[in-house]
Amino acid sequence: MALKTTRWDVTEYLEDEEDIAEYLNAVIELDDPALLQAAIGDVAKARGMTKIAKDAGLGRESLYKSLSAQGNPSFATILKVLHALGTRISIQPEHVH
C-alpha cells in the first residue's frame, strides 16, 4: 500500500502575531534572504494579501510581485509589510566565539 501524503502549508498554522514572529525569527536564523522573503510572503498570504497590501500602503499586485521568488522588494517595502503584519525588526549583537 502506497503512503498517502498531503502538502504541508505553513499558512494554516500562523494564527496570531506570536506565531508569525516565531516563524519569521526561525527563518532569520537560517541567514537566507530569499527564504525570509518567501516566509514574509507566506505570512502575508495567511493574513490576507489584500488586507496586508492596504495596511502597508501598497498595491496588492505590487505586493505579490515583491514577495514572489523573482521579486526584489526594497527594505522600505519589507518594513511596511512587517508593520502591517503586526511585527517589527529587532537588532541584537551577534555572539562572538
Backbone hydrogen bonds in HBPLUS format (Angstrom, degrees):
<---DONOR---> <-ACCEPTOR-->    atom                        ^
c    i                          cat <-CA-CA->   ^        H-A-AA   ^      H-
h    n   atom  resd res      DA  || num        DHA   H-A  angle D-A-AA Bond
n    s   type  num  typ     dist DA aas  dist angle  dist       angle   num
A0012-GLU N   A0009-ASP O   3.07 MM   3  5.90 163.5  2.10 124.0 128.3     1
A0013-TYR N   A0010-VAL O   2.89 MM   3  5.48 165.3  1.91 122.5 127.5     2
A0020-ILE N   A0016-ASP O   3.03 MM   4  6.35 161.3  2.06 154.0 159.8     3
A0021-ALA N   A0017-GLU O   2.85 MM   4  6.04 163.6  1.88 148.9 153.1     4
A0022-GLU N   A0018-GLU O   2.94 MM   4  6.12 163.4  1.97 151.0 155.3     5
A0023-TYR N   A0019-ASP O   2.95 MM   4  6.12 162.0  1.98 150.2 155.3     6
A0024-LEU N   A0020-ILE O   2.90 MM   4  6.13 173.2  1.91 159.8 161.3     7
A0025-ASN N   A0021-ALA O   2.86 MM   4  5.93 159.3  1.91 148.5 154.8     8
A0026-ALA N   A0022-GLU O   2.96 MM   4  6.09 152.9  2.04 143.9 151.1     9
A0027-VAL N   A0023-TYR O   3.04 MM   4  6.35 154.6  2.11 148.8 155.8    10
A0028-ILE N   A0024-LEU O   2.89 MM   4  6.12 154.6  1.95 148.6 155.9    11
A0029-GLU N   A0025-ASN O   3.21 MM   4  6.42 146.5  2.32 142.3 149.4    12
A0030-LEU N   A0027-VAL O   2.99 MM   3  5.45 153.4  2.06 112.2 120.3    13
A0031-ASP N   A0028-ILE O   3.03 MM   3  5.59 169.6  2.04 120.7 124.0    14
A0035-LEU N   A0032-ASP O   3.04 MM   3  5.31 119.3  2.42 104.9 119.8    15
A0036-LEU N   A0032-ASP O   2.97 MM   4  6.30 155.4  2.04 156.3 164.2    16
A0037-GLN N   A0033-PRO O   2.93 MM   4  6.15 158.9  1.98 148.5 154.0    17
A0038-ALA N   A0034-ALA O   3.01 MM   4  6.25 155.9  2.07 142.4 148.8    18
A0039-ALA N   A0035-LEU O   2.85 MM   4  6.08 151.4  1.93 144.9 153.4    19
A0040-ILE N   A0036-LEU O   2.88 MM   4  6.16 157.0  1.94 153.4 158.7    20
A0041-GLY N   A0037-GLN O   3.04 MM   4  6.30 150.5  2.13 141.2 149.7    21
A0042-ASP N   A0038-ALA O   2.84 MM   4  6.21 146.6  1.95 144.8 154.5    22
A0043-VAL N   A0039-ALA O   2.97 MM   4  6.29 159.5  2.01 150.7 155.1    23
A0044-ALA N   A0040-ILE O   2.91 MM   4  6.15 159.8  1.95 148.2 154.0    24
A0045-LYS N   A0041-GLY O   2.93 MM   4  6.13 156.3  1.99 148.2 154.4    25
A0046-ALA N   A0042-ASP O   2.92 MM   4  6.19 153.6  1.99 146.4 154.2    26
A0047-ARG N   A0043-VAL O   2.98 MM   4  6.24 147.3  2.09 149.1 157.5    27
A0048-GLY N   A0044-ALA O   2.89 MM   4  5.91 121.8  2.24 137.6 152.8    28
A0048-GLY N   A0045-LYS O   3.23 MM   3  4.95 139.0  2.41  91.4 103.0    29
A0052-ILE N   A0048-GLY O   2.99 MM   4  6.24 167.5  2.00 162.2 166.1    30
A0053-ALA N   A0049-MET O   2.88 MM   4  5.96 163.4  1.90 149.4 154.4    31
A0054-LYS N   A0050-THR O   3.03 MM   4  6.21 161.2  2.06 146.2 151.4    32
A0055-ASP N   A0051-LYS O   2.85 MM   4  6.07 168.4  1.86 154.6 157.9    33
A0056-ALA N   A0052-ILE O   2.84 MM   4  5.93 142.5  1.98 146.7 156.9    34
A0057-GLY N   A0053-ALA O   2.99 MM   4  6.02 111.1  2.48 135.5 151.5    35
A0058-LEU N   A0053-ALA O   2.76 MM   5  4.81 168.6  1.78 153.3 151.4    36
A0057-GLY N   A0054-LYS O   3.06 MM   3  5.07 151.3  2.15 100.9 109.9    37
A0063-LEU N   A0059-GLY O   2.88 MM   4  6.15 152.3  1.96 151.2 159.1    38
A0064-TYR N   A0060-ARG O   2.92 MM   4  6.25 163.9  1.95 155.4 159.2    39
A0065-LYS N   A0061-GLU O   2.95 MM   4  6.16 165.1  1.97 149.4 153.5    40
A0066-SER N   A0062-SER O   2.85 MM   4  6.04 160.7  1.88 148.1 153.8    41
A0067-LEU N   A0063-LEU O   3.00 MM   4  6.14 157.2  2.06 153.8 158.6    42
A0068-SER N   A0065-LYS O   3.29 MM   3  5.21 159.2  2.33 100.5 106.6    43
A0071-GLY N   A0068-SER O   2.98 MM   3  4.95 150.0  2.08 101.5 111.2    44
A0077-THR N   A0074-SER O   3.11 MM   3  5.17 119.5  2.49  95.2 109.3    45
A0078-ILE N   A0074-SER O   3.09 MM   4  6.47 160.7  2.13 151.1 155.8    46
A0079-LEU N   A0075-PHE O   2.91 MM   4  6.20 162.9  1.94 152.9 157.1    47
A0080-LYS N   A0076-ALA O   2.97 MM   4  6.19 158.5  2.01 147.2 153.0    48
A0081-VAL N   A0077-THR O   2.93 MM   4  6.17 161.4  1.97 154.5 159.2    49
A0082-LEU N   A0078-ILE O   2.87 MM   4  6.08 166.5  1.89 155.9 159.9    50
A0083-HIS N   A0079-LEU O   2.93 MM   4  6.09 158.4  1.98 147.7 153.6    51
A0084-ALA N   A0080-LYS O   2.94 MM   4  6.18 157.2  1.99 145.1 151.6    52
A0085-LEU N   A0081-VAL O   2.91 MM   4  6.17 133.6  2.13 144.3 157.4    53
A0085-LEU N   A0082-LEU O   3.15 MM   3  5.00 129.9  2.41  91.1 104.7    54
A0087-THR N   A0082-LEU O   2.91 MM   5  5.23 163.2  1.94 156.5 153.1    55
A0086-GLY N   A0083-HIS O   2.95 MM   3  5.14 159.0  2.00 108.0 114.4    56
